[in-house]
Every structure is written in structure tokens, then in C-alpha cells.
Amino acid sequence: MKQLGILSNSNATKEEKKMLADYWEVIKGNGSETFLFSDSEFFNKYNTENHFSNLRVMEAFTIYQVKQCSVCLKPFKVVINDRAHLKSYMQSTNKCCRVCGHFDSFSKKSNTKTLEI
């Protein structure tokens, strides 16, 4: 997965946008991306700022490019809301694009049974 960009609502100030950039900033090495600041480092950097409390209510997310869908094998983009969401998504075994994800979800909820002839 590769981070493509960060988006936030238009109400964010320049300082809040800088804070968001720091929150999502990644460094690349050994074929993977890691966050520049850990959660505790980020908190320590911004805990005295008035903007820190606004981060929780701010509409902000980042977009990642996934190399391939587990079903159709095509690359796709996914919206990630926060670091916890990213961690959960990265740990999932199947990463499906929107179309295949809906199909996979529907087939798992289906109550149909295979009939043996």
C-alpha cells in the first residue's frame, strides 16, 4: 500500500493542516512505509497547541493505493480515516476493491446452500 494524499475539510486552519500532515507523514524504507511520528511523539509535539483538540472533530482522511484486489487482482484506492483504521486494514488478509468487496460481503451473508444431486 502506498499513501497518495491527505484531505481535510475547508475549515481547517494552516496550523491544523500542518498538524495533519505531521500525523500522516510517512517515511519509506525496505519496501514499506512507517509513520514519521509515533502516537506518543505526535502527542508530545502538539499537546500544548490549541489545535490538538480540533483534530478529533476535524473531517480528515488519507487515500492509499492498494497494489491489487484479492478478487479481481486490479489496483484500487481506499480511504483511511485514522491510524487505527489503517492498522486494521493492513492486518486484514483480503483487501478488496469496492465492487468485489460488496460481492464478497453479499456472498458471506447469503443463506443459500449447495444442493447435492
Phi and psi restraints in degrees (range 20) as a CNS / XPLOR table:
assign (resid 1 and name C) (resid 2 and name N)
       (resid 2 and name CA) (resid 2 and name C) 1.0 -133.0 20.0 2
assign (resid 2 and name N) (resid 2 and name CA)
       (resid 2 and name C) (resid 3 and name N) 1.0 131.9 20.0 2
assign (resid 2 and name C) (resid 3 and name N)
       (resid 3 and name CA) (resid 3 and name C) 1.0 -73.4 20.0 2
assign (resid 3 and name N) (resid 3 and name CA)
       (resid 3 and name C) (resid 4 and name N) 1.0 128.7 20.0 2
assign (resid 3 and name C) (resid 4 and name N)
       (resid 4 and name CA) (resid 4 and name C) 1.0 -99.0 20.0 2
assign (resid 4 and name N) (resid 4 and name CA)
       (resid 4 and name C) (resid 5 and name N) 1.0 -37.5 20.0 2
assign (resid 4 and name C) (resid 5 and name N)
       (resid 5 and name CA) (resid 5 and name C) 1.0 -179.5 20.0 2
assign (resid 5 and name N) (resid 5 and name CA)
       (resid 5 and name C) (resid 6 and name N) 1.0 170.1 20.0 2
assign (resid 5 and name C) (resid 6 and name N)
       (resid 6 and name CA) (resid 6 and name C) 1.0 -119.6 20.0 2
assign (resid 6 and name N) (resid 6 and name CA)
       (resid 6 and name C) (resid 7 and name N) 1.0 135.0 20.0 2
assign (resid 6 and name C) (resid 7 and name N)
       (resid 7 and name CA) (resid 7 and name C) 1.0 -125.3 20.0 2
assign (resid 7 and name N) (resid 7 and name CA)
       (resid 7 and name C) (resid 8 and name N) 1.0 142.9 20.0 2
assign (resid 7 and name C) (resid 8 and name N)
       (resid 8 and name CA) (resid 8 and name C) 1.0 -141.8 20.0 2
assign (resid 8 and name N) (resid 8 and name CA)
       (resid 8 and name C) (resid 9 and name N) 1.0 166.6 20.0 2
assign (resid 8 and name C) (resid 9 and name N)
       (resid 9 and name CA) (resid 9 and name C) 1.0 -69.0 20.0 2
assign (resid 9 and name N) (resid 9 and name CA)
       (resid 9 and name C) (resid 10 and name N) 1.0 163.6 20.0 2
assign (resid 9 and name C) (resid 10 and name N)
       (resid 10 and name CA) (resid 10 and name C) 1.0 -73.2 20.0 2
assign (resid 10 and name N) (resid 10 and name CA)
       (resid 10 and name C) (resid 11 and name N) 1.0 -10.1 20.0 2
assign (resid 10 and name C) (resid 11 and name N)
       (resid 11 and name CA) (resid 11 and name C) 1.0 -80.4 20.0 2
assign (resid 11 and name N) (resid 11 and name CA)
       (resid 11 and name C) (resid 12 and name N) 1.0 -7.4 20.0 2
assign (resid 11 and name C) (resid 12 and name N)
       (resid 12 and name CA) (resid 12 and name C) 1.0 -71.5 20.0 2
assign (resid 12 and name N) (resid 12 and name CA)
       (resid 12 and name C) (resid 13 and name N) 1.0 135.3 20.0 2
assign (resid 12 and name C) (resid 13 and name N)
       (resid 13 and name CA) (resid 13 and name C) 1.0 -77.8 20.0 2
assign (resid 13 and name N) (resid 13 and name CA)
       (resid 13 and name C) (resid 14 and name N) 1.0 170.2 20.0 2
assign (resid 13 and name C) (resid 14 and name N)
       (resid 14 and name CA) (resid 14 and name C) 1.0 -60.4 20.0 2
assign (resid 14 and name N) (resid 14 and name CA)
       (resid 14 and name C) (resid 15 and name N) 1.0 -40.1 20.0 2
assign (resid 14 and name C) (resid 15 and name N)
       (resid 15 and name CA) (resid 15 and name C) 1.0 -66.4 20.0 2
assign (resid 15 and name N) (resid 15 and name CA)
       (resid 15 and name C) (resid 16 and name N) 1.0 -40.0 20.0 2
assign (resid 15 and name C) (resid 16 and name N)
       (resid 16 and name CA) (resid 16 and name C) 1.0 -67.3 20.0 2
assign (resid 16 and name N) (resid 16 and name CA)
       (resid 16 and name C) (resid 17 and name N) 1.0 -37.2 20.0 2
assign (resid 16 and name C) (resid 17 and name N)
       (resid 17 and name CA) (resid 17 and name C) 1.0 -65.9 20.0 2
assign (resid 17 and name N) (resid 17 and name CA)
       (resid 17 and name C) (resid 18 and name N) 1.0 -36.9 20.0 2
assign (resid 17 and name C) (resid 18 and name N)
       (resid 18 and name CA) (resid 18 and name C) 1.0 -64.6 20.0 2
assign (resid 18 and name N) (resid 18 and name CA)
       (resid 18 and name C) (resid 19 and name N) 1.0 -41.1 20.0 2
assign (resid 18 and name C) (resid 19 and name N)
       (resid 19 and name CA) (resid 19 and name C) 1.0 -63.3 20.0 2
assign (resid 19 and name N) (resid 19 and name CA)
       (resid 19 and name C) (resid 20 and name N) 1.0 -42.2 20.0 2
assign (resid 19 and name C) (resid 20 and name N)
       (resid 20 and name CA) (resid 20 and name C) 1.0 -62.9 20.0 2
assign (resid 20 and name N) (resid 20 and name CA)
       (resid 20 and name C) (resid 21 and name N) 1.0 -41.1 20.0 2
assign (resid 20 and name C) (resid 21 and name N)
       (resid 21 and name CA) (resid 21 and name C) 1.0 -61.0 20.0 2
assign (resid 21 and name N) (resid 21 and name CA)
       (resid 21 and name C) (resid 22 and name N) 1.0 -41.0 20.0 2
assign (resid 21 and name C) (resid 22 and name N)
       (resid 22 and name CA) (resid 22 and name C) 1.0 -66.8 20.0 2
assign (resid 22 and name N) (resid 22 and name CA)
       (resid 22 and name C) (resid 23 and name N) 1.0 -38.3 20.0 2
assign (resid 22 and name C) (resid 23 and name N)
       (resid 23 and name CA) (resid 23 and name C) 1.0 -61.1 20.0 2
assign (resid 23 and name N) (resid 23 and name CA)
       (resid 23 and name C) (resid 24 and name N) 1.0 -41.5 20.0 2
assign (resid 23 and name C) (resid 24 and name N)
       (resid 24 and name CA) (resid 24 and name C) 1.0 -97.1 20.0 2
assign (resid 24 and name N) (resid 24 and name CA)
       (resid 24 and name C) (resid 25 and name N) 1.0 -5.1 20.0 2
assign (resid 24 and name C) (resid 25 and name N)
       (resid 25 and name CA) (resid 25 and name C) 1.0 -61.9 20.0 2
assign (resid 25 and name N) (resid 25 and name CA)
       (resid 25 and name C) (resid 26 and name N) 1.0 132.4 20.0 2
assign (resid 25 and name C) (resid 26 and name N)
       (resid 26 and name CA) (resid 26 and name C) 1.0 -120.2 20.0 2
assign (resid 26 and name N) (resid 26 and name CA)
       (resid 26 and name C) (resid 27 and name N) 1.0 154.0 20.0 2
assign (resid 26 and name C) (resid 27 and name N)
       (resid 27 and name CA) (resid 27 and name C) 1.0 -117.4 20.0 2
assign (resid 27 and name N) (resid 27 and name CA)
       (resid 27 and name C) (resid 28 and name N) 1.0 144.7 20.0 2
assign (resid 27 and name C) (resid 28 and name N)
       (resid 28 and name CA) (resid 28 and name C) 1.0 -106.5 20.0 2
assign (resid 28 and name N) (resid 28 and name CA)
       (resid 28 and name C) (resid 29 and name N) 1.0 135.9 20.0 2
assign (resid 28 and name C) (resid 29 and name N)
       (resid 29 and name CA) (resid 29 and name C) 1.0 -168.5 20.0 2
assign (resid 29 and name N) (resid 29 and name CA)
       (resid 29 and name C) (resid 30 and name N) 1.0 141.4 20.0 2
assign (resid 29 and name C) (resid 30 and name N)
       (resid 30 and name CA) (resid 30 and name C) 1.0 55.8 20.0 2
assign (resid 30 and name N) (resid 30 and name CA)
       (resid 30 and name C) (resid 31 and name N) 1.0 34.7 20.0 2
assign (resid 30 and name C) (resid 31 and name N)
       (resid 31 and name CA) (resid 31 and name C) 1.0 77.7 20.0 2
assign (resid 31 and name N) (resid 31 and name CA)
       (resid 31 and name C) (resid 32 and name N) 1.0 9.5 20.0 2
assign (resid 31 and name C) (resid 32 and name N)
       (resid 32 and name CA) (resid 32 and name C) 1.0 -135.3 20.0 2
assign (resid 32 and name N) (resid 32 and name CA)
       (resid 32 and name C) (resid 33 and name N) 1.0 165.4 20.0 2
assign (resid 32 and name C) (resid 33 and name N)
       (resid 33 and name CA) (resid 33 and name C) 1.0 -112.5 20.0 2
assign (resid 33 and name N) (resid 33 and name CA)
       (resid 33 and name C) (resid 34 and name N) 1.0 136.8 20.0 2
assign (resid 33 and name C) (resid 34 and name N)
       (resid 34 and name CA) (resid 34 and name C) 1.0 -130.5 20.0 2
assign (resid 34 and name N) (resid 34 and name CA)
       (resid 34 and name C) (resid 35 and name N) 1.0 155.3 20.0 2
assign (resid 34 and name C) (resid 35 and name N)
       (resid 35 and name CA) (resid 35 and name C) 1.0 -71.4 20.0 2
assign (resid 35 and name N) (resid 35 and name CA)
       (resid 35 and name C) (resid 36 and name N) 1.0 140.9 20.0 2
assign (resid 35 and name C) (resid 36 and name N)
       (resid 36 and name CA) (resid 36 and name C) 1.0 -65.2 20.0 2
assign (resid 36 and name N) (resid 36 and name CA)
       (resid 36 and name C) (resid 37 and name N) 1.0 -42.3 20.0 2
assign (resid 36 and name C) (resid 37 and name N)
       (resid 37 and name CA) (resid 37 and name C) 1.0 -110.7 20.0 2
assign (resid 37 and name N) (resid 37 and name CA)
       (resid 37 and name C) (resid 38 and name N) 1.0 133.3 20.0 2
assign (resid 37 and name C) (resid 38 and name N)
       (resid 38 and name CA) (resid 38 and name C) 1.0 -71.2 20.0 2
assign (resid 38 and name N) (resid 38 and name CA)
       (resid 38 and name C) (resid 39 and name N) 1.0 169.2 20.0 2
assign (resid 38 and name C) (resid 39 and name N)
       (resid 39 and name CA) (resid 39 and name C) 1.0 -58.4 20.0 2
assign (resid 39 and name N) (resid 39 and name CA)
       (resid 39 and name C) (resid 40 and name N) 1.0 -42.9 20.0 2
assign (resid 39 and name C) (resid 40 and name N)
       (resid 40 and name CA) (resid 40 and name C) 1.0 -69.3 20.0 2
assign (resid 40 and name N) (resid 40 and name CA)
       (resid 40 and name C) (resid 41 and name N) 1.0 -38.5 20.0 2
assign (resid 40 and name C) (resid 41 and name N)
       (resid 41 and name CA) (resid 41 and name C) 1.0 -64.3 20.0 2
assign (resid 41 and name N) (resid 41 and name CA)
       (resid 41 and name C) (resid 42 and name N) 1.0 -41.1 20.0 2
assign (resid 41 and name C) (resid 42 and name N)
       (resid 42 and name CA) (resid 42 and name C) 1.0 -63.4 20.0 2
assign (resid 42 and name N) (resid 42 and name CA)
       (resid 42 and name C) (resid 43 and name N) 1.0 -45.5 20.0 2
assign (resid 42 and name C) (resid 43 and name N)
       (resid 43 and name CA) (resid 43 and name C) 1.0 -61.2 20.0 2
assign (resid 43 and name N) (resid 43 and name CA)
       (resid 43 and name C) (resid 44 and name N) 1.0 -45.0 20.0 2
assign (resid 43 and name C) (resid 44 and name N)
       (resid 44 and name CA) (resid 44 and name C) 1.0 -63.4 20.0 2
assign (resid 44 and name N) (resid 44 and name CA)
       (resid 44 and name C) (resid 45 and name N) 1.0 -32.9 20.0 2
assign (resid 44 and name C) (resid 45 and name N)
       (resid 45 and name CA) (resid 45 and name C) 1.0 -71.7 20.0 2
assign (resid 45 and name N) (resid 45 and name CA)
       (resid 45 and name C) (resid 46 and name N) 1.0 -36.9 20.0 2
assign (resid 45 and name C) (resid 46 and name N)
       (resid 46 and name CA) (resid 46 and name C) 1.0 -113.5 20.0 2
assign (resid 46 and name N) (resid 46 and name CA)
       (resid 46 and name C) (resid 47 and name N) 1.0 5.8 20.0 2
assign (resid 46 and name C) (resid 47 and name N)
       (resid 47 and name CA) (resid 47 and name C) 1.0 -67.9 20.0 2
assign (resid 47 and name N) (resid 47 and name CA)
       (resid 47 and name C) (resid 48 and name N) 1.0 -18.9 20.0 2
assign (resid 47 and name C) (resid 48 and name N)
       (resid 48 and name CA) (resid 48 and name C) 1.0 -92.4 20.0 2
assign (resid 48 and name N) (resid 48 and name CA)
       (resid 48 and name C) (resid 49 and name N) 1.0 -7.8 20.0 2
assign (resid 48 and name C) (resid 49 and name N)
       (resid 49 and name CA) (resid 49 and name C) 1.0 -81.1 20.0 2
assign (resid 49 and name N) (resid 49 and name CA)
       (resid 49 and name C) (resid 50 and name N) 1.0 144.5 20.0 2
assign (resid 49 and name C) (resid 50 and name N)
       (resid 50 and name CA) (resid 50 and name C) 1.0 -70.9 20.0 2
assign (resid 50 and name N) (resid 50 and name CA)
       (resid 50 and name C) (resid 51 and name N) 1.0 -20.6 20.0 2
assign (resid 50 and name C) (resid 51 and name N)
       (resid 51 and name CA) (resid 51 and name C) 1.0 -76.7 20.0 2
assign (resid 51 and name N) (resid 51 and name CA)
       (resid 51 and name C) (resid 52 and name N) 1.0 -17.6 20.0 2
assign (resid 51 and name C) (resid 52 and name N)
       (resid 52 and name CA) (resid 52 and name C) 1.0 -60.2 20.0 2
assign (resid 52 and name N) (resid 52 and name CA)
       (resid 52 and name C) (resid 53 and name N) 1.0 -40.9 20.0 2
assign (resid 52 and name C) (resid 53 and name N)
       (resid 53 and name CA) (resid 53 and name C) 1.0 -66.7 20.0 2
assign (resid 53 and name N) (resid 53 and name CA)
       (resid 53 and name C) (resid 54 and name N) 1.0 -26.6 20.0 2
assign (resid 53 and name C) (resid 54 and name N)
       (resid 54 and name CA) (resid 54 and name C) 1.0 -73.6 20.0 2
assign (resid 54 and name N) (resid 54 and name CA)
       (resid 54 and name C) (resid 55 and name N) 1.0 -19.9 20.0 2
assign (resid 54 and name C) (resid 55 and name N)
       (resid 55 and name CA) (resid 55 and name C) 1.0 -61.1 20.0 2
assign (resid 55 and name N) (resid 55 and name CA)
       (resid 55 and name C) (resid 56 and name N) 1.0 -34.8 20.0 2
assign (resid 55 and name C) (resid 56 and name N)
       (resid 56 and name CA) (resid 56 and name C) 1.0 -67.7 20.0 2
assign (resid 56 and name N) (resid 56 and name CA)
       (resid 56 and name C) (resid 57 and name N) 1.0 -32.5 20.0 2
assign (resid 56 and name C) (resid 57 and name N)
       (resid 57 and name CA) (resid 57 and name C) 1.0 -100.6 20.0 2
assign (resid 57 and name N) (resid 57 and name CA)
       (resid 57 and name C) (resid 58 and name N) 1.0 -6.3 20.0 2
assign (resid 57 and name C) (resid 58 and name N)
       (resid 58 and name CA) (resid 58 and name C) 1.0 -74.2 20.0 2
assign (resid 58 and name N) (resid 58 and name CA)
       (resid 58 and name C) (resid 59 and name N) 1.0 138.1 20.0 2
assign (resid 58 and name C) (resid 59 and name N)
       (resid 59 and name CA) (resid 59 and name C) 1.0 -82.3 20.0 2
assign (resid 59 and name N) (resid 59 and name CA)
       (resid 59 and name C) (resid 60 and name N) 1.0 101.8 20.0 2
assign (resid 59 and name C) (resid 60 and name N)
       (resid 60 and name CA) (resid 60 and name C) 1.0 -144.4 20.0 2
assign (resid 60 and name N) (resid 60 and name CA)
       (resid 60 and name C) (resid 61 and name N) 1.0 146.5 20.0 2
assign (resid 60 and name C) (resid 61 and name N)
       (resid 61 and name CA) (resid 61 and name C) 1.0 -158.6 20.0 2
assign (resid 61 and name N) (resid 61 and name CA)
       (resid 61 and name C) (resid 62 and name N) 1.0 169.2 20.0 2
assign (resid 61 and name C) (resid 62 and name N)
       (resid 62 and name CA) (resid 62 and name C) 1.0 -125.5 20.0 2
assign (resid 62 and name N) (resid 62 and name CA)
       (resid 62 and name C) (resid 63 and name N) 1.0 156.7 20.0 2
assign (resid 62 and name C) (resid 63 and name N)
       (resid 63 and name CA) (resid 63 and name C) 1.0 -113.6 20.0 2
assign (resid 63 and name N) (resid 63 and name CA)
       (resid 63 and name C) (resid 64 and name N) 1.0 132.2 20.0 2
assign (resid 63 and name C) (resid 64 and name N)
       (resid 64 and name CA) (resid 64 and name C) 1.0 -117.4 20.0 2
assign (resid 64 and name N) (resid 64 and name CA)
       (resid 64 and name C) (resid 65 and name N) 1.0 146.8 20.0 2
assign (resid 64 and name C) (resid 65 and name N)
       (resid 65 and name CA) (resid 65 and name C) 1.0 -98.6 20.0 2
assign (resid 65 and name N) (resid 65 and name CA)
       (resid 65 and name C) (resid 66 and name N) 1.0 123.6 20.0 2
assign (resid 65 and name C) (resid 66 and name N)
       (resid 66 and name CA) (resid 66 and name C) 1.0 -98.5 20.0 2
assign (resid 66 and name N) (resid 66 and name CA)
       (resid 66 and name C) (resid 67 and name N) 1.0 135.1 20.0 2
assign (resid 66 and name C) (resid 67 and name N)
       (resid 67 and name CA) (resid 67 and name C) 1.0 -60.4 20.0 2
assign (resid 67 and name N) (resid 67 and name CA)
       (resid 67 and name C) (resid 68 and name N) 1.0 -43.8 20.0 2
assign (resid 67 and name C) (resid 68 and name N)
       (resid 68 and name CA) (resid 68 and name C) 1.0 -158.9 20.0 2
assign (resid 68 and name N) (resid 68 and name CA)
       (resid 68 and name C) (resid 69 and name N) 1.0 143.9 20.0 2
assign (resid 68 and name C) (resid 69 and name N)
       (resid 69 and name CA) (resid 69 and name C) 1.0 -70.0 20.0 2
assign (resid 69 and name N) (resid 69 and name CA)
       (resid 69 and name C) (resid 70 and name N) 1.0 141.3 20.0 2
assign (resid 69 and name C) (resid 70 and name N)
       (resid 70 and name CA) (resid 70 and name C) 1.0 -67.5 20.0 2
assign (resid 70 and name N) (resid 70 and name CA)
       (resid 70 and name C) (resid 71 and name N) 1.0 -18.2 20.0 2
assign (resid 70 and name C) (resid 71 and name N)
       (resid 71 and name CA) (resid 71 and name C) 1.0 -102.7 20.0 2
assign (resid 71 and name N) (resid 71 and name CA)
       (resid 71 and name C) (resid 72 and name N) 1.0 -59.3 20.0 2
assign (resid 71 and name C) (resid 72 and name N)
       (resid 72 and name CA) (resid 72 and name C) 1.0 -92.6 20.0 2
assign (resid 72 and name N) (resid 72 and name CA)
       (resid 72 and name C) (resid 73 and name N) 1.0 -7.5 20.0 2
assign (resid 72 and name C) (resid 73 and name N)
       (resid 73 and name CA) (resid 73 and name C) 1.0 67.2 20.0 2
assign (resid 73 and name N) (resid 73 and name CA)
       (resid 73 and name C) (resid 74 and name N) 1.0 15.5 20.0 2
assign (resid 73 and name C) (resid 74 and name N)
       (resid 74 and name CA) (resid 74 and name C) 1.0 -95.9 20.0 2
assign (resid 74 and name N) (resid 74 and name CA)
       (resid 74 and name C) (resid 75 and name N) 1.0 150.2 20.0 2
assign (resid 74 and name C) (resid 75 and name N)
       (resid 75 and name CA) (resid 75 and name C) 1.0 -70.5 20.0 2
assign (resid 75 and name N) (resid 75 and name CA)
       (resid 75 and name C) (resid 76 and name N) 1.0 153.5 20.0 2
assign (resid 75 and name C) (resid 76 and name N)
       (resid 76 and name CA) (resid 76 and name C) 1.0 -154.2 20.0 2
assign (resid 76 and name N) (resid 76 and name CA)
       (resid 76 and name C) (resid 77 and name N) 1.0 166.7 20.0 2
assign (resid 76 and name C) (resid 77 and name N)
       (resid 77 and name CA) (resid 77 and name C) 1.0 -107.1 20.0 2
assign (resid 77 and name N) (resid 77 and name CA)
       (resid 77 and name C) (resid 78 and name N) 1.0 147.8 20.0 2
assign (resid 77 and name C) (resid 78 and name N)
       (resid 78 and name CA) (resid 78 and name C) 1.0 -135.0 20.0 2
assign (resid 78 and name N) (resid 78 and name CA)
       (resid 78 and name C) (resid 79 and name N) 1.0 142.6 20.0 2
assign (resid 78 and name C) (resid 79 and name N)
       (resid 79 and name CA) (resid 79 and name C) 1.0 -92.6 20.0 2
assign (resid 79 and name N) (resid 79 and name CA)
       (resid 79 and name C) (resid 80 and name N) 1.0 128.2 20.0 2
assign (resid 79 and name C) (resid 80 and name N)
       (resid 80 and name CA) (resid 80 and name C) 1.0 -114.8 20.0 2
assign (resid 80 and name N) (resid 80 and name CA)
       (resid 80 and name C) (resid 81 and name N) 1.0 128.9 20.0 2
assign (resid 80 and name C) (resid 81 and name N)
       (resid 81 and name CA) (resid 81 and name C) 1.0 -85.1 20.0 2
assign (resid 81 and name N) (resid 81 and name CA)
       (resid 81 and name C) (resid 82 and name N) 1.0 -35.5 20.0 2
assign (resid 81 and name C) (resid 82 and name N)
       (resid 82 and name CA) (resid 82 and name C) 1.0 -160.4 20.0 2
assign (resid 82 and name N) (resid 82 and name CA)
       (resid 82 and name C) (resid 83 and name N) 1.0 179.5 20.0 2
assign (resid 82 and name C) (resid 83 and name N)
       (resid 83 and name CA) (resid 83 and name C) 1.0 -65.8 20.0 2
assign (resid 83 and name N) (resid 83 and name CA)
       (resid 83 and name C) (resid 84 and name N) 1.0 -35.2 20.0 2
assign (resid 83 and name C) (resid 84 and name N)
       (resid 84 and name CA) (resid 84 and name C) 1.0 -64.0 20.0 2
assign (resid 84 and name N) (resid 84 and name CA)
       (resid 84 and name C) (resid 85 and name N) 1.0 -41.2 20.0 2
assign (resid 84 and name C) (resid 85 and name N)
       (resid 85 and name CA) (resid 85 and name C) 1.0 -63.0 20.0 2
assign (resid 85 and name N) (resid 85 and name CA)
       (resid 85 and name C) (resid 86 and name N) 1.0 -42.4 20.0 2
assign (resid 85 and name C) (resid 86 and name N)
       (resid 86 and name CA) (resid 86 and name C) 1.0 -62.9 20.0 2
assign (resid 86 and name N) (resid 86 and name CA)
       (resid 86 and name C) (resid 87 and name N) 1.0 -44.8 20.0 2
assign (resid 86 and name C) (resid 87 and name N)
       (resid 87 and name CA) (resid 87 and name C) 1.0 -61.3 20.0 2
assign (resid 87 and name N) (resid 87 and name CA)
       (resid 87 and name C) (resid 88 and name N) 1.0 -45.1 20.0 2
assign (resid 87 and name C) (resid 88 and name N)
       (resid 88 and name CA) (resid 88 and name C) 1.0 -62.0 20.0 2
assign (resid 88 and name N) (resid 88 and name CA)
       (resid 88 and name C) (resid 89 and name N) 1.0 -44.0 20.0 2
assign (resid 88 and name C) (resid 89 and name N)
       (resid 89 and name CA) (resid 89 and name C) 1.0 -65.7 20.0 2
assign (resid 89 and name N) (resid 89 and name CA)
       (resid 89 and name C) (resid 90 and name N) 1.0 -40.9 20.0 2
assign (resid 89 and name C) (resid 90 and name N)
       (resid 90 and name CA) (resid 90 and name C) 1.0 -64.8 20.0 2
assign (resid 90 and name N) (resid 90 and name CA)
       (resid 90 and name C) (resid 91 and name N) 1.0 -31.9 20.0 2
assign (resid 90 and name C) (resid 91 and name N)
       (resid 91 and name CA) (resid 91 and name C) 1.0 -82.7 20.0 2
assign (resid 91 and name N) (resid 91 and name CA)
       (resid 91 and name C) (resid 92 and name N) 1.0 -12.9 20.0 2
assign (resid 91 and name C) (resid 92 and name N)
       (resid 92 and name CA) (resid 92 and name C) 1.0 -69.5 20.0 2
assign (resid 92 and name N) (resid 92 and name CA)
       (resid 92 and name C) (resid 93 and name N) 1.0 141.3 20.0 2
assign (resid 92 and name C) (resid 93 and name N)
       (resid 93 and name CA) (resid 93 and name C) 1.0 -75.7 20.0 2
assign (resid 93 and name N) (resid 93 and name CA)
       (resid 93 and name C) (resid 94 and name N) 1.0 -38.5 20.0 2
assign (resid 93 and name C) (resid 94 and name N)
       (resid 94 and name CA) (resid 94 and name C) 1.0 -106.8 20.0 2
assign (resid 94 and name N) (resid 94 and name CA)
       (resid 94 and name C) (resid 95 and name N) 1.0 125.4 20.0 2
assign (resid 94 and name C) (resid 95 and name N)
       (resid 95 and name CA) (resid 95 and name C) 1.0 -115.9 20.0 2
assign (resid 95 and name N) (resid 95 and name CA)
       (resid 95 and name C) (resid 96 and name N) 1.0 108.7 20.0 2
assign (resid 95 and name C) (resid 96 and name N)
       (resid 96 and name CA) (resid 96 and name C) 1.0 -111.9 20.0 2
assign (resid 96 and name N) (resid 96 and name CA)
       (resid 96 and name C) (resid 97 and name N) 1.0 145.4 20.0 2
assign (resid 96 and name C) (resid 97 and name N)
       (resid 97 and name CA) (resid 97 and name C) 1.0 -67.6 20.0 2
assign (resid 97 and name N) (resid 97 and name CA)
       (resid 97 and name C) (resid 98 and name N) 1.0 172.4 20.0 2
assign (resid 97 and name C) (resid 98 and name N)
       (resid 98 and name CA) (resid 98 and name C) 1.0 -59.6 20.0 2
assign (resid 98 and name N) (resid 98 and name CA)
       (resid 98 and name C) (resid 99 and name N) 1.0 -43.5 20.0 2
assign (resid 98 and name C) (resid 99 and name N)
       (resid 99 and name CA) (resid 99 and name C) 1.0 -65.8 20.0 2
assign (resid 99 and name N) (resid 99 and name CA)
       (resid 99 and name C) (resid 100 and name N) 1.0 -50.8 20.0 2
assign (resid 99 and name C) (resid 100 and name N)
       (resid 100 and name CA) (resid 100 and name C) 1.0 -69.6 20.0 2
assign (resid 100 and name N) (resid 100 and name CA)
       (resid 100 and name C) (resid 101 and name N) 1.0 -31.8 20.0 2
assign (resid 100 and name C) (resid 101 and name N)
       (resid 101 and name CA) (resid 101 and name C) 1.0 -64.0 20.0 2
assign (resid 101 and name N) (resid 101 and name CA)
       (resid 101 and name C) (resid 102 and name N) 1.0 -40.2 20.0 2
assign (resid 101 and name C) (resid 102 and name N)
       (resid 102 and name CA) (resid 102 and name C) 1.0 -65.8 20.0 2
assign (resid 102 and name N) (resid 102 and name CA)
       (resid 102 and name C) (resid 103 and name N) 1.0 -41.7 20.0 2
assign (resid 102 and name C) (resid 103 and name N)
       (resid 103 and name CA) (resid 103 and name C) 1.0 -63.6 20.0 2
assign (resid 103 and name N) (resid 103 and name CA)
       (resid 103 and name C) (resid 104 and name N) 1.0 -45.2 20.0 2
assign (resid 103 and name C) (resid 104 and name N)
       (resid 104 and name CA) (resid 104 and name C) 1.0 -63.0 20.0 2
assign (resid 104 and name N) (resid 104 and name CA)
       (resid 104 and name C) (resid 105 and name N) 1.0 -42.7 20.0 2
assign (resid 104 and name C) (resid 105 and name N)
       (resid 105 and name CA) (resid 105 and name C) 1.0 -63.8 20.0 2
assign (resid 105 and name N) (resid 105 and name CA)
       (resid 105 and name C) (resid 106 and name N) 1.0 -42.2 20.0 2
assign (resid 105 and name C) (resid 106 and name N)
       (resid 106 and name CA) (resid 106 and name C) 1.0 -64.8 20.0 2
assign (resid 106 and name N) (resid 106 and name CA)
       (resid 106 and name C) (resid 107 and name N) 1.0 -43.4 20.0 2
assign (resid 106 and name C) (resid 107 and name N)
       (resid 107 and name CA) (resid 107 and name C) 1.0 -67.3 20.0 2
assign (resid 107 and name N) (resid 107 and name CA)
       (resid 107 and name C) (resid 108 and name N) 1.0 -31.0 20.0 2
assign (resid 107 and name C) (resid 108 and name N)
       (resid 108 and name CA) (resid 108 and name C) 1.0 -73.1 20.0 2
assign (resid 108 and name N) (resid 108 and name CA)
       (resid 108 and name C) (resid 109 and name N) 1.0 -30.4 20.0 2
assign (resid 108 and name C) (resid 109 and name N)
       (resid 109 and name CA) (resid 109 and name C) 1.0 -84.9 20.0 2
assign (resid 109 and name N) (resid 109 and name CA)
       (resid 109 and name C) (resid 110 and name N) 1.0 -13.1 20.0 2
assign (resid 109 and name C) (resid 110 and name N)
       (resid 110 and name CA) (resid 110 and name C) 1.0 -66.3 20.0 2
assign (resid 110 and name N) (resid 110 and name CA)
       (resid 110 and name C) (resid 111 and name N) 1.0 139.6 20.0 2
assign (resid 110 and name C) (resid 111 and name N)
       (resid 111 and name CA) (resid 111 and name C) 1.0 -98.6 20.0 2
assign (resid 111 and name N) (resid 111 and name CA)
       (resid 111 and name C) (resid 112 and name N) 1.0 10.7 20.0 2
assign (resid 111 and name C) (resid 112 and name N)
       (resid 112 and name CA) (resid 112 and name C) 1.0 -72.5 20.0 2
assign (resid 112 and name N) (resid 112 and name CA)
       (resid 112 and name C) (resid 113 and name N) 1.0 149.9 20.0 2
assign (resid 112 and name C) (resid 113 and name N)
       (resid 113 and name CA) (resid 113 and name C) 1.0 -120.6 20.0 2
assign (resid 113 and name N) (resid 113 and name CA)
       (resid 113 and name C) (resid 114 and name N) 1.0 150.1 20.0 2
assign (resid 113 and name C) (resid 114 and name N)
       (resid 114 and name CA) (resid 114 and name C) 1.0 -78.8 20.0 2
assign (resid 114 and name N) (resid 114 and name CA)
       (resid 114 and name C) (resid 115 and name N) 1.0 129.2 20.0 2
assign (resid 114 and name C) (resid 115 and name N)
       (resid 115 and name CA) (resid 115 and name C) 1.0 -90.2 20.0 2
assign (resid 115 and name N) (resid 115 and name CA)
       (resid 115 and name C) (resid 116 and name N) 1.0 134.2 20.0 2
assign (resid 115 and name C) (resid 116 and name N)
       (resid 116 and name CA) (resid 116 and name C) 1.0 -94.8 20.0 2
assign (resid 116 and name N) (resid 116 and name CA)
       (resid 116 and name C) (resid 117 and name N) 1.0 135.4 20.0 2
